[in-house]
């Protein structure tokens, strides 16, 4: 309920105003002079003060306006006057009054002025709430960005710190390999150690890629790229991983497939992640099909496996960073769950999109959509 203070030395006008205001839902208080008004203003603030311009003992409504605004800047003051003039109106508004009305006035007119004032107050309150919420969201966003930068700095630092000893370990193992008999327990154990270090190196590489791709100053090259060539290079580089599971790879590309503009190194990372994903989640003896086709202004690249597939409820989440840590797939395949998040980030940075067509027991078909190279 809005509170209003009537400041009026004429009892008849006081009663007249009160009979209009109370049915409107106002809680009405009364004061007959400036001193009474200011005393009431020392308590709970009013929403509106309705005061006569001419008060007894050489007082005037201007003093009430100034006294009200100094104590409660959010309170609106409306003056009543029987001697209107332009100078009076200007002076009243300069002192901080919301409006003034000329006596005598009708109940409808007073209600109109008050309703307009209330509407203005509600709009201001809504704006204040909106501003406060906006500032709160901005503060939360700033804090989130700060935490995000700290996280990226931490991941970058720890990744670099791990990368150097891993490289040294692999180098030492390579040297050791040349001094071991071709057959025997020592060589098999060394092979296991090399595979373990390579897995750890891949994890570190994913962390570094993840950090690099989330930098605000990420820049992309814009070179024409042959998708068949890039996919072929990825498959050749990782073919050693196919043998342990007995996997087969088929390449299906039209001979005249247009190139795509982009950063060759980044797109190779994205396709590598999809290829590794198809290896890790494929069934033993399964097939990986790598293909591409042109449609209108787009090139669609498909990486299809014959693995367990992805349930519908997981199709969106698998592209989230670190999702695999809490995912059903973690029970059989290790990793940080960054591969698909890295792929999605790279593809979207090239103006493309990625999706998966999959069902439990039917394998997965990851589809990358990239804009094709514009012809001159």
Wavefront OBJ file of the C-alpha trace (Angstrom):
o trace
v 0.000 0.000 0.000
v 1.389 3.401 -1.010
v 1.669 6.047 1.699
v 0.779 9.683 1.067
v 1.097 12.750 3.270
v -1.352 15.638 2.784
v -0.004 19.007 3.939
v -2.910 21.482 4.012
v -4.033 24.112 6.547
v -7.589 24.199 5.189
v -9.566 21.367 6.820
v -12.168 21.299 4.054
v -9.501 20.791 1.389
v -7.753 18.261 3.622
v -10.949 16.223 3.936
v -11.728 16.617 0.231
v -8.339 15.186 -0.760
v -8.537 12.385 1.810
v -11.922 11.226 0.519
v -10.371 10.904 -2.947
v -7.132 9.220 -1.871
v -8.381 6.607 0.589
v -10.640 4.810 -1.945
v -7.609 4.696 -4.261
v -5.864 2.505 -1.680
v -3.519 5.100 -0.171
v -2.574 5.094 3.499
v -3.234 8.780 4.243
v -1.484 10.898 6.878
v -2.144 14.598 7.510
v -0.154 17.668 8.470
v -1.389 21.270 8.740
v 1.950 23.065 8.473
v 5.578 22.673 7.520
v 6.760 21.674 11.010
v 4.187 18.897 11.318
v 5.061 17.693 7.828
v 8.805 17.586 8.481
v 8.245 15.776 11.768
v 6.234 13.091 10.005
v 8.943 12.852 7.356
v 11.450 11.894 10.054
v 9.760 8.488 10.237
v 8.977 6.007 7.509
v 9.284 7.638 4.065
v 6.193 8.451 2.051
v 5.667 7.598 -1.574
v 3.984 10.930 -2.309
v 3.613 14.240 -0.478
v 0.624 16.369 -1.569
v 1.147 19.868 -0.210
v -0.467 23.274 -0.554
v 1.828 25.983 -1.859
v 0.577 28.576 0.645
v 0.831 27.506 4.287
v 0.300 29.525 7.525
v 2.916 31.563 9.412
v 4.628 32.798 6.257
v 5.488 29.242 5.294
v 5.162 27.912 1.801
v 5.096 24.596 0.020
v 8.575 25.222 -1.353
v 10.018 24.550 2.111
v 8.095 21.286 2.236
v 9.485 20.306 -1.164
v 13.054 21.035 -0.104
v 12.611 19.349 3.272
v 11.103 16.257 1.698
v 13.743 15.853 -1.023
v 16.608 16.362 1.430
v 15.281 13.612 3.699
v 13.812 11.229 1.147
v 14.990 11.885 -2.434
v 12.777 9.073 -3.705
v 9.553 10.686 -2.464
v 7.520 12.548 -5.081
v 6.005 15.924 -4.172
v 2.889 17.373 -5.810
v 1.926 20.965 -5.004
v -1.536 22.490 -4.977
v -1.877 26.175 -5.763
v -4.718 28.628 -6.257
v -2.432 31.201 -7.949
v -0.841 29.497 -10.934
v 1.847 31.159 -13.026
v 4.579 30.007 -15.381
v 7.299 31.293 -13.053
v 5.757 29.416 -10.152
v 5.585 26.205 -12.157
v 9.213 26.482 -13.278
v 10.429 27.263 -9.755
v 8.475 24.358 -8.248
v 9.836 21.845 -10.758
v 13.391 23.133 -10.299
v 13.082 22.550 -6.566
v 12.349 18.883 -7.242
v 8.556 18.681 -7.298
v 6.982 16.091 -9.573
v 3.995 18.236 -10.610
v 1.561 20.891 -9.471
v -2.213 21.166 -9.745
v -4.427 24.225 -9.726
v -7.194 24.678 -7.177
v -10.029 24.056 -7.453
v -9.723 20.667 -9.143
v -12.041 17.728 -9.634
v -11.586 14.293 -8.051
v -10.979 12.825 -11.510
v -8.176 15.276 -12.196
v -6.417 14.545 -8.883
v -6.741 10.815 -9.503
v -5.237 11.232 -12.975
v -2.225 13.146 -11.652
v -1.659 10.646 -8.841
v -2.010 7.614 -11.125
v 0.490 9.154 -13.523
v 2.885 9.706 -10.628
v 2.435 6.133 -9.383
v 3.046 4.746 -12.857
v 6.238 6.769 -13.084
v 7.366 5.453 -9.692
v 6.686 1.855 -10.663
v 8.622 2.293 -13.890
v 11.547 3.755 -11.955
v 11.442 0.865 -9.492
v 11.438 -1.653 -12.327
v 14.378 0.131 -13.914
v 16.196 0.165 -10.579
v 15.626 -3.559 -10.141
v 16.709 -4.179 -13.727
v 19.823 -2.072 -13.219
v 20.661 -3.884 -9.985
v 20.204 -7.253 -11.681
v 22.290 -6.133 -14.635
v 25.072 -4.986 -12.324
v 24.841 -8.251 -10.396
v 25.062 -10.270 -13.600
v 27.980 -8.135 -14.801
v 29.806 -8.637 -11.511
v 29.170 -12.386 -11.651
v 30.354 -12.499 -15.259
v 33.520 -10.573 -14.399
v 34.212 -12.964 -11.547
v 33.546 -15.930 -13.823
v 35.952 -14.566 -16.437
v 38.570 -14.083 -13.739
v 38.158 -17.683 -12.597
v 38.204 -18.819 -16.228
v 41.477 -16.981 -16.875
v 43.004 -18.473 -13.734
v 41.893 -21.931 -14.828
v 43.352 -21.444 -18.302
v 46.621 -20.143 -16.850
v 46.807 -23.108 -14.485
v 46.084 -25.646 -17.225
v 48.597 -24.000 -19.532
v 51.308 -23.954 -16.873
v 50.821 -27.531 -15.735
v 50.581 -28.760 -19.335
v 53.874 -27.140 -20.270
v 55.491 -28.439 -17.086
v 54.394 -31.979 -17.969
v 55.232 -31.751 -21.644
v 58.986 -31.338 -21.180
v 59.613 -34.378 -18.934
v 57.327 -36.474 -21.150
v 59.372 -35.583 -24.217
v 62.553 -36.424 -22.331
v 61.090 -39.743 -21.173
v 60.128 -40.724 -24.717
v 63.569 -39.763 -25.966
v 65.219 -41.871 -23.271
v 62.971 -44.817 -24.140
v 63.882 -44.478 -27.803
v 67.573 -44.622 -26.903
v 66.959 -47.576 -24.609
v 65.112 -49.390 -27.375
v 68.316 -49.556 -29.383
v 70.152 -51.379 -26.610
v 67.584 -54.091 -25.863
v 67.337 -57.512 -27.483
v 64.682 -57.750 -30.189
v 62.831 -60.357 -28.169
v 62.317 -60.718 -24.461
v 60.521 -59.385 -21.439
v 62.478 -56.135 -21.334
v 61.321 -55.071 -24.789
v 57.661 -55.885 -24.083
v 57.804 -53.919 -20.854
v 59.451 -51.014 -22.661
v 56.665 -51.107 -25.253
v 54.064 -50.899 -22.482
v 55.922 -47.976 -20.905
v 56.120 -46.151 -24.238
v 52.384 -46.620 -24.806
v 51.610 -45.307 -21.315
v 53.778 -42.221 -21.820
v 52.238 -41.620 -25.246
v 48.755 -41.732 -23.707
v 49.844 -39.212 -21.102
v 51.380 -37.072 -23.851
v 48.054 -37.119 -25.709
v 46.265 -35.955 -22.562
v 48.749 -33.103 -22.148
v 48.329 -32.234 -25.828
v 44.557 -32.059 -25.336
v 45.011 -29.732 -22.371
v 47.278 -27.443 -24.386
v 44.841 -27.438 -27.306
v 41.955 -26.695 -24.958
v 43.792 -23.722 -23.421
v 44.940 -22.357 -26.791
v 41.452 -22.544 -28.293
v 39.884 -20.637 -25.401
v 42.217 -17.661 -25.655
v 40.458 -14.410 -26.500
v 43.107 -13.549 -29.106
v 42.729 -16.791 -31.076
v 43.651 -16.125 -34.708
v 42.943 -18.402 -37.664
v 44.707 -18.762 -40.966
v 42.530 -18.762 -44.077
v 44.196 -21.129 -46.524
v 42.441 -23.369 -49.059
v 42.436 -26.877 -47.581
v 41.898 -30.206 -49.312
v 39.749 -32.311 -46.995
v 40.737 -35.660 -48.600
v 44.413 -34.808 -48.196
v 43.991 -33.636 -44.600
v 41.961 -36.693 -43.608
v 44.479 -38.965 -45.309
v 47.332 -37.394 -43.347
v 45.456 -37.903 -40.071
v 44.686 -41.553 -40.862
v 48.293 -42.222 -41.841
v 49.701 -40.570 -38.705
v 47.509 -42.612 -36.354
v 47.392 -45.944 -38.216
v 49.557 -47.606 -35.540
v 46.526 -47.419 -33.221
v 44.374 -49.539 -35.545
v 46.261 -52.830 -35.258
v 45.678 -53.596 -31.536
v 41.897 -53.624 -32.131
v 42.038 -55.001 -35.674
v 40.267 -51.959 -37.106
v 39.868 -51.183 -40.795
v 39.671 -47.745 -42.428
v 37.888 -46.828 -45.651
v 38.212 -43.472 -47.407
v 35.400 -42.237 -49.651
v 35.908 -38.860 -51.305
v 34.660 -37.549 -54.665
v 37.542 -36.604 -56.983
v 36.367 -33.027 -57.523
v 35.574 -32.088 -53.905
v 36.069 -28.309 -53.431
v 38.491 -27.100 -50.787
v 37.513 -25.328 -47.581
v 39.088 -22.126 -46.229
v 40.711 -22.414 -42.838
v 43.662 -23.116 -40.629
v 45.222 -26.442 -41.728
v 46.810 -27.209 -38.372
v 43.649 -26.525 -36.385
v 41.395 -28.486 -38.732
v 43.847 -31.368 -38.620
v 43.564 -31.326 -34.815
v 39.777 -31.451 -35.075
v 39.764 -34.348 -37.550
v 42.405 -36.166 -35.507
v 40.180 -35.966 -32.436
v 37.271 -37.463 -34.384
v 39.490 -40.198 -35.790
v 40.854 -41.062 -32.332
v 37.311 -41.068 -30.998
v 36.299 -43.562 -33.691
v 39.262 -45.774 -32.753
v 38.711 -45.673 -29.005
v 34.983 -46.361 -29.102
v 34.885 -48.805 -31.982
v 34.273 -52.497 -31.518
v 37.178 -54.924 -32.044
v 37.518 -55.679 -35.745
v 35.228 -52.802 -36.636
v 35.468 -50.341 -39.495
v 36.000 -46.595 -39.600
v 34.569 -44.839 -42.625
v 35.963 -41.411 -43.513
v 34.015 -39.596 -46.209
v 32.987 -36.175 -47.452
v 30.504 -34.667 -49.874
v 29.496 -31.278 -51.244
v 26.062 -29.747 -50.762
v 25.333 -26.197 -51.927
v 27.870 -23.939 -50.155
v 28.995 -26.553 -47.643
v 31.329 -29.496 -47.324
v 30.162 -32.313 -45.051
v 32.834 -34.522 -43.512
v 31.718 -37.814 -41.937
v 33.627 -39.956 -39.442
v 31.662 -43.150 -38.902
v 32.435 -46.024 -36.545
v 30.819 -49.317 -35.542
v 31.030 -48.834 -31.789
v 28.440 -48.924 -29.044
v 26.825 -45.670 -30.139
v 25.631 -42.709 -28.106
v 22.257 -42.649 -26.299
v 19.960 -39.764 -27.227
v 20.242 -38.165 -23.782
v 24.025 -37.850 -24.205
v 24.185 -36.466 -27.746
v 24.467 -32.823 -26.711
v 26.571 -33.327 -23.590
v 29.383 -35.248 -25.321
v 30.573 -31.974 -26.860
v 30.972 -30.343 -23.430
v 34.431 -29.864 -21.927
v 35.506 -32.629 -19.524
v 32.138 -34.320 -19.994
v 33.675 -37.753 -20.343
v 34.827 -37.688 -16.732
v 31.226 -38.297 -15.678
v 30.132 -40.116 -18.804
v 29.161 -43.708 -19.327
v 32.020 -44.140 -21.813
v 34.682 -43.489 -19.158
v 34.198 -46.948 -17.771
v 35.923 -48.479 -20.794
v 37.961 -45.631 -22.294
v 40.253 -43.211 -20.502
v 40.907 -39.546 -21.197
v 39.785 -36.161 -20.004
v 36.768 -35.860 -22.267
v 38.202 -32.878 -24.149
v 38.464 -34.331 -27.654
v 34.972 -33.526 -28.898
v 34.934 -30.186 -27.080
v 38.161 -29.249 -28.883
v 36.709 -30.382 -32.201
v 33.522 -28.374 -31.683
v 35.497 -25.243 -30.780
v 37.688 -25.513 -33.886
v 34.791 -26.248 -36.237
v 32.705 -23.355 -34.921
v 35.720 -21.027 -35.186
v 35.704 -21.878 -38.910
v 32.028 -20.973 -39.248
v 30.882 -24.578 -39.218
v 28.981 -26.993 -37.013
v 29.259 -30.540 -35.715
v 26.599 -33.113 -34.870
v 26.288 -36.841 -34.299
v 23.855 -39.390 -35.668
v 23.934 -42.368 -33.359
v 21.963 -44.955 -31.447
v 22.972 -47.586 -28.892
v 24.506 -50.610 -30.625
v 24.533 -48.963 -34.065
v 27.758 -46.977 -34.015
v 28.184 -43.236 -34.438
v 28.370 -40.955 -37.457
v 29.964 -37.613 -36.595
v 29.190 -34.965 -39.210
v 31.282 -31.817 -39.580
v 29.792 -29.067 -41.730
v 32.254 -26.484 -43.115
v 31.779 -23.624 -45.611
v 33.468 -24.412 -48.906
v 36.052 -22.196 -50.559
v 34.455 -19.364 -52.516
v 35.386 -19.294 -56.183
v 36.634 -16.055 -57.673
l 1 2 3 4 5 6 7 8 9 10 11 12 13 14 15 16 17 18 19 20 21 22 23 24 25 26 27 28 29 30 31 32 33 34 35 36 37 38 39 40 41 42 43 44 45 46 47 48 49 50 51 52 53 54 55 56 57 58 59 60 61 62 63 64 65 66 67 68 69 70 71 72 73 74 75 76 77 78 79 80 81 82 83 84 85 86 87 88 89 90 91 92 93 94 95 96 97 98 99 100 101 102 103 104 105 106 107 108 109 110 111 112 113 114 115 116 117 118 119 120 121 122 123 124 125 126 127 128 129 130 131 132 133 134 135 136 137 138 139 140 141 142 143 144 145 146 147 148 149 150 151 152 153 154 155 156 157 158 159 160 161 162 163 164 165 166 167 168 169 170 171 172 173 174 175 176 177 178 179 180 181 182 183 184 185 186 187 188 189 190 191 192 193 194 195 196 197 198 199 200 201 202 203 204 205 206 207 208 209 210 211 212 213 214 215 216 217 218 219 220 221 222 223 224 225 226 227 228 229 230 231 232 233 234 235 236 237 238 239 240 241 242 243 244 245 246 247 248 249 250 251 252 253 254 255 256 257 258 259 260 261 262 263 264 265 266 267 268 269 270 271 272 273 274 275 276 277 278 279 280 281 282 283 284 285 286 287 288 289 290 291 292 293 294 295 296 297 298 299 300 301 302 303 304 305 306 307 308 309 310 311 312 313 314 315 316 317 318 319 320 321 322 323 324 325 326 327 328 329 330 331 332 333 334 335 336 337 338 339 340 341 342 343 344 345 346 347 348 349 350 351 352 353 354 355 356 357 358 359 360 361 362 363 364 365 366 367 368 369 370 371 372 373 374 375 376
